Amino acid sequence: MRDVTGAIDQWRAAGQPVAVATVVQTWGSSPRQAGAKMALTPGGDLAGSVSGGCVEGAVFEAGVAALKQNQGRLLHFGVADETAWEVGLACGGSIDVFVQPLAAGAYEAVKAALDRQAEFAVLTVVAGPQLGGQLVLDATGTRWSNLDAASAASAADLAQAALTAGQSQRQPWEGGEAFIEVVVPPPTLVAVGGVHITIALVALAKTLGYRTIVVDPRAAFGNDFRFPPGSVDRLIQEWPDEALAMIALTPGTAVAMLTHDPKLDDPALKIALPSAAFYVGALGSQTTQAKRRQRLLNDGLTEAQLDRLHGPIGLPLHAATPEEIALSVMAEIVKVKNEGK
């Protein structure tokens, strides 16, 4: 939903009706996963996507029809489906897409949860009674629902189960089916060291939807000239160990040590490696890594904790420039994150 909220806000402000299409299930080869969204208006405005472009035209027409009829529709596209050949989905996969008019109450509840960076679930009835009905639930309970009271209670249980599992899913529900989309806060990249590599790295990370935090106590590196407002989400001009103690290192956090200075990197690694961060990497050659490992072992870290360290940092792309090194680091972060799914 994050990639379409800006457009939806503009269209709503202009008084335009909006429909939203959501991928609710995929089979085989599919360019977008469950939860991917496309928003549209009858005037031909589009934001987001539900495929690699092969079914968007048909989904747009269904969205316009859904707005006219004020009724959601479940669509199926696949290589065994004659309609799929007409729209060009011949790549070996199939998808189910649910398209419906935007429910203002559900959208406002979702926007509020996104603004809070909360983990939440949205249940949508995609087949059977109460088609198109929705419920938005977070850790505090139900935030919004247009289902009847009894159905809302069972829907909340189903949404909570999906939220606990941490995975979007399609489930049988009350004589029909429901799609429960689980939305987690965006991943965070913490870059320790405001070096040239970091400038390129945070730009790549922001493009990929990461929140970005740069940590550097050195005035020559951790300053607003190198990282002007808007280029990063947060600039912390503190010693790395003090800064990391201020940051929640969650399973959605990646930490990259880029100073190449043991006075800065080592104290930060003592916090990052035992943490829940899904990725911890450090700049430096194999020789540098071996010396760093021994220092940290001497300082009390365990072999298992040090085995989590990605060093030399980044995928082996034979990178030479700061921008290429940043690409190799970000590629490794994405690889580790996706392998953990």
C-alpha positions as CSV (number, residue, x, y, z in Angstrom):
1,M,0.0,0.0,0.0
2,R,2.9,2.4,0.7
3,D,3.7,2.8,-3.0
4,V,0.2,4.0,-3.9
5,T,-0.9,6.1,-0.9
6,G,0.6,9.3,-2.4
7,A,-1.5,8.9,-5.6
8,I,-4.6,7.9,-3.7
9,D,-4.3,11.0,-1.5
10,Q,-4.1,13.3,-4.5
11,W,-7.0,11.6,-6.2
12,R,-9.2,11.8,-3.1
13,A,-8.3,15.4,-2.6
14,A,-9.5,16.1,-6.2
15,G,-12.8,14.2,-5.5
16,Q,-12.1,11.3,-7.8
17,P,-13.5,7.8,-7.1
18,V,-10.7,5.3,-6.5
19,A,-10.5,1.5,-6.9
20,V,-7.8,-0.7,-5.5
21,A,-6.7,-4.0,-6.9
22,T,-4.8,-6.5,-4.7
23,V,-2.9,-9.7,-5.6
24,V,-4.4,-12.2,-3.2
25,Q,-2.7,-15.4,-4.5
26,T,0.0,-16.5,-7.0
27,W,1.0,-19.8,-8.5
28,G,4.2,-20.6,-10.4
29,S,6.0,-17.7,-12.0
30,S,4.6,-14.4,-11.0
31,P,6.3,-10.9,-11.1
32,R,4.4,-9.6,-8.1
33,Q,3.6,-11.3,-4.8
34,A,0.5,-11.5,-2.7
35,G,-0.4,-8.0,-1.3
36,A,0.9,-6.1,-4.3
37,K,-1.4,-3.3,-5.2
38,M,-2.6,-1.1,-8.1
39,A,-4.8,1.9,-7.5
40,L,-6.8,3.5,-10.3
41,T,-9.4,6.1,-11.2
42,P,-12.0,6.0,-14.0
43,G,-10.2,8.8,-15.7
44,G,-7.2,6.5,-16.5
45,D,-4.9,7.3,-13.6
46,L,-2.8,4.3,-12.4
47,A,-0.4,3.8,-9.5
48,G,1.4,0.6,-8.5
49,S,1.1,-2.7,-10.3
50,V,-0.2,-6.2,-9.9
51,S,2.0,-7.9,-12.5
52,G,4.8,-7.1,-14.8
53,G,2.4,-5.1,-16.9
54,C,0.7,-8.0,-18.7
55,V,-2.7,-7.9,-16.9
56,E,-2.9,-4.2,-15.8
57,G,-5.3,-3.3,-18.7
58,A,-7.8,-6.0,-17.8
59,V,-7.6,-5.1,-14.1
60,F,-8.1,-1.4,-14.9
61,E,-11.3,-2.3,-16.8
62,A,-12.5,-4.5,-13.9
63,G,-11.7,-1.6,-11.5
64,V,-13.8,0.8,-13.5
65,A,-16.7,-1.7,-13.5
66,A,-16.3,-2.2,-9.8
67,L,-16.7,1.5,-9.2
68,K,-19.8,1.7,-11.4
69,Q,-21.4,-1.3,-9.6
70,N,-20.0,-0.4,-6.2
71,Q,-19.0,-4.1,-5.9
72,G,-15.8,-6.0,-5.5
73,R,-14.7,-8.6,-8.0
74,L,-12.3,-11.6,-7.8
75,L,-10.3,-12.0,-11.0
76,H,-8.1,-14.9,-12.1
77,F,-5.4,-14.8,-14.8
78,G,-3.3,-17.8,-15.8
79,V,-1.8,-19.5,-18.8
80,A,-4.7,-22.1,-19.0
81,D,-7.2,-19.2,-19.1
82,E,-8.2,-17.9,-22.5
83,T,-8.5,-14.4,-20.9
84,A,-4.9,-14.6,-19.8
85,W,-3.6,-15.1,-23.4
86,E,-5.6,-12.0,-24.4
87,V,-3.9,-9.9,-21.8
88,G,-0.5,-11.4,-22.4
89,L,0.1,-13.5,-19.2
90,A,2.0,-16.3,-21.0
91,C,5.0,-16.5,-18.7
92,G,4.0,-19.7,-16.9
93,G,2.2,-18.4,-13.8
94,S,-1.2,-17.4,-12.6
95,I,-2.6,-14.8,-10.2
96,D,-5.8,-14.0,-8.4
97,V,-6.5,-10.3,-8.1
98,F,-9.3,-8.7,-6.0
99,V,-10.5,-5.3,-7.1
100,Q,-12.9,-3.1,-5.2
101,P,-13.9,0.5,-4.6
102,L,-11.6,2.1,-2.0
103,A,-13.3,2.1,1.5
104,A,-12.5,5.4,3.0
105,G,-12.6,4.1,6.6
106,A,-10.3,1.2,5.9
107,Y,-7.9,3.4,4.0
108,E,-7.7,6.0,6.8
109,A,-7.0,3.2,9.3
110,V,-4.3,1.8,7.1
111,K,-2.7,5.2,6.6
112,A,-2.6,5.8,10.3
113,A,-0.9,2.5,10.9
114,L,1.6,3.2,8.2
115,D,2.3,6.6,9.8
116,R,2.9,4.9,13.2
117,Q,5.1,2.3,11.5
118,A,3.0,-0.3,13.2
119,E,2.7,-3.9,12.2
120,F,-0.9,-4.6,11.2
121,A,-3.2,-6.8,9.1
122,V,-6.0,-6.1,6.7
123,L,-8.7,-8.8,6.2
124,T,-10.7,-8.5,3.0
125,V,-13.6,-10.8,2.1
126,V,-12.8,-11.9,-1.5
127,A,-15.5,-14.6,-1.9
128,G,-18.9,-15.4,-0.3
129,P,-21.1,-13.4,2.0
130,Q,-20.1,-9.8,2.8
131,L,-17.9,-9.7,-0.3
132,G,-15.5,-6.8,-0.1
133,G,-16.0,-6.4,3.7
134,Q,-12.8,-5.4,5.5
135,L,-11.2,-5.3,8.9
136,V,-8.0,-3.5,10.0
137,L,-6.3,-4.9,13.1
138,D,-3.0,-4.1,14.8
139,A,-1.4,-5.0,18.2
140,T,-4.0,-2.9,20.0
141,G,-7.0,-4.7,18.4
142,T,-9.5,-3.9,15.7
143,R,-9.0,-0.4,14.3
144,W,-11.8,-0.4,11.7
145,S,-14.3,-2.8,10.3
146,N,-17.5,-2.7,8.2
147,L,-18.4,-6.3,8.9
148,D,-21.3,-7.2,11.2
149,A,-20.4,-7.7,14.9
150,A,-20.3,-11.5,14.9
151,S,-18.3,-11.7,11.7
152,A,-15.9,-9.0,12.9
153,A,-15.1,-11.0,15.9
154,S,-14.2,-14.1,13.9
155,A,-12.4,-12.0,11.3
156,A,-10.3,-10.4,14.0
157,D,-9.3,-13.9,15.2
158,L,-8.2,-14.8,11.7
159,A,-6.3,-11.6,11.2
160,Q,-4.6,-12.0,14.5
161,A,-3.5,-15.5,13.5
162,A,-2.0,-14.2,10.3
163,L,-0.3,-11.3,12.2
164,T,1.2,-13.8,14.7
165,A,2.5,-15.9,11.8
166,G,3.8,-12.8,10.1
167,Q,2.6,-13.9,6.7
168,S,-0.1,-12.8,4.3
169,Q,-2.5,-15.6,3.5
170,R,-5.8,-16.6,1.9
171,Q,-8.1,-18.6,4.1
172,P,-11.6,-20.1,4.1
173,W,-14.0,-17.9,6.1
174,E,-17.7,-18.0,6.9
175,G,-18.8,-19.8,3.7
176,G,-16.4,-17.9,1.5
177,E,-12.8,-16.8,1.5
178,A,-10.8,-14.0,3.0
179,F,-7.4,-12.6,2.1
180,I,-5.4,-11.4,5.1
181,E,-2.6,-9.0,4.2
182,V,0.1,-8.6,6.9
183,V,2.0,-5.3,6.7
184,V,5.2,-4.9,8.6
185,P,7.2,-1.7,9.1
186,P,9.7,-0.9,6.3
187,P,13.2,-2.4,6.8
188,T,15.8,-0.1,8.3
189,L,19.5,0.4,7.2
190,V,21.8,1.8,9.8
191,A,25.1,2.9,8.2
192,V,27.9,3.6,10.7
193,G,30.3,6.1,9.1
194,G,29.4,9.0,6.9
195,V,31.9,8.1,4.2
196,H,31.5,8.4,0.4
197,I,30.2,4.8,0.1
198,T,27.5,5.7,2.6
199,I,26.2,8.6,0.5
200,A,25.5,6.2,-2.4
201,L,24.4,3.4,-0.1
202,V,21.6,5.3,1.6
203,A,20.4,6.6,-1.8
204,L,20.1,2.9,-3.0
205,A,18.4,1.9,0.2
206,K,15.8,4.6,0.0
207,T,15.0,3.6,-3.5
208,L,14.3,0.1,-2.2
209,G,12.0,1.3,0.5
210,Y,14.4,1.2,3.5
211,R,14.4,3.7,6.3
212,T,17.9,5.1,6.5
213,I,20.0,6.1,9.6
214,V,23.5,7.4,9.4
215,V,25.7,7.4,12.5
216,D,29.0,9.3,12.7
217,P,30.3,11.6,15.5
218,R,33.0,13.2,13.3
219,A,32.0,16.6,12.1
220,A,33.7,16.2,8.8
221,F,31.6,13.1,8.0
222,G,28.4,13.3,10.0
223,N,27.0,16.6,8.8
224,D,24.1,18.1,6.9
225,F,26.2,19.0,3.9
226,R,27.0,15.4,3.2
227,F,23.6,14.2,4.3
228,P,21.1,17.1,3.7
229,P,17.6,16.8,5.1
230,G,15.6,14.4,3.0
231,S,18.6,12.3,1.9
232,V,18.4,10.2,5.1
233,D,15.6,9.7,7.6
234,R,17.9,10.3,10.6
235,L,21.5,11.6,11.1
236,I,22.9,10.7,14.5
237,Q,26.1,12.6,15.4
238,E,27.1,10.4,18.4
239,W,29.7,7.6,19.0
240,P,28.4,4.5,17.3
241,D,27.9,2.4,20.5
242,E,25.9,5.3,22.1
243,A,23.9,5.7,18.9
244,L,23.1,2.0,18.5
245,A,21.9,1.9,22.1
246,M,19.3,4.6,21.0
247,I,18.1,2.6,18.0
248,A,15.8,-0.5,18.1
249,L,17.8,-3.2,16.3
250,T,14.9,-5.4,15.2
251,P,14.7,-8.4,12.8
252,G,14.0,-5.7,10.1
253,T,17.3,-3.9,10.7
254,A,20.5,-4.1,8.7
255,V,23.7,-2.6,10.0
256,A,26.7,-1.7,7.8
257,M,30.0,-0.6,9.4
258,L,31.8,1.5,6.9
259,T,34.3,3.6,8.9
260,H,37.2,1.2,8.6
261,D,38.3,2.5,12.0
262,P,38.3,0.0,15.0
263,K,37.6,2.8,17.4
264,L,34.2,3.3,15.8
265,D,33.4,-0.1,14.3
266,D,34.3,-2.4,17.2
267,P,32.1,-0.8,19.9
268,A,29.2,-0.8,17.5
269,L,29.8,-4.4,16.5
270,K,29.6,-5.4,20.2
271,I,26.0,-4.1,20.2
272,A,25.0,-5.1,16.6
273,L,26.2,-8.7,16.5
274,P,24.3,-10.0,19.6
275,S,21.2,-8.0,18.5
276,A,18.2,-9.2,16.4
277,A,19.4,-7.3,13.3
278,F,19.0,-9.5,10.3
279,Y,22.3,-8.3,8.7
280,V,25.6,-7.0,10.1
281,G,28.4,-6.2,7.7
282,A,31.8,-4.5,8.1
283,L,34.2,-3.0,5.5
284,G,37.7,-4.4,5.4
285,S,40.0,-6.9,3.8
286,Q,40.3,-10.6,4.9
287,T,43.3,-9.6,7.0
288,T,41.4,-6.8,8.6
289,Q,38.5,-9.1,9.3
290,A,40.8,-11.7,10.9
291,K,42.3,-9.1,13.2
292,R,38.8,-7.6,14.0
293,R,37.5,-11.1,14.8
294,Q,40.3,-11.8,17.3
295,R,39.8,-8.4,19.0
296,L,36.1,-9.0,19.4
297,L,36.6,-12.5,20.7
298,N,39.0,-11.1,23.3
299,D,36.3,-8.6,24.2
300,G,33.8,-11.3,24.9
301,L,31.8,-11.9,21.8
302,T,31.2,-15.6,20.9
303,E,32.2,-17.5,17.8
304,A,28.5,-17.8,16.9
305,Q,27.9,-14.1,17.1
306,L,31.0,-13.4,15.0
307,D,29.9,-15.9,12.4
308,R,27.0,-13.5,11.7
309,L,29.3,-10.9,10.5
310,H,29.5,-10.3,6.7
311,G,33.1,-9.3,6.1
312,P,34.5,-8.3,3.7
313,I,31.1,-6.6,3.3
314,G,29.1,-6.9,0.1
315,L,28.7,-9.4,-2.7
316,P,31.9,-10.1,-4.8
317,L,31.2,-7.8,-7.7
318,H,34.8,-6.7,-8.1
319,A,33.6,-3.3,-7.1
320,A,36.0,-0.4,-7.5
321,T,34.2,2.9,-7.0
322,P,32.3,4.0,-3.9
323,E,29.1,3.6,-5.9
324,E,29.9,0.1,-7.0
325,I,30.8,-0.9,-3.4
326,A,27.5,0.6,-2.2
327,L,25.7,-1.6,-4.8
328,S,27.5,-4.7,-3.7
329,V,26.6,-4.0,0.0
330,M,23.0,-3.3,-0.8
331,A,22.8,-6.4,-3.0
332,E,24.1,-8.5,-0.1
333,I,21.6,-7.0,2.3
334,V,18.7,-7.7,-0.1
335,K,20.0,-11.3,-0.6
336,V,20.2,-12.0,3.2
337,K,16.8,-10.4,3.8
338,N,15.1,-12.4,1.1
339,E,16.8,-15.7,2.1
340,G,15.3,-15.2,5.6
341,K,11.7,-15.0,4.4
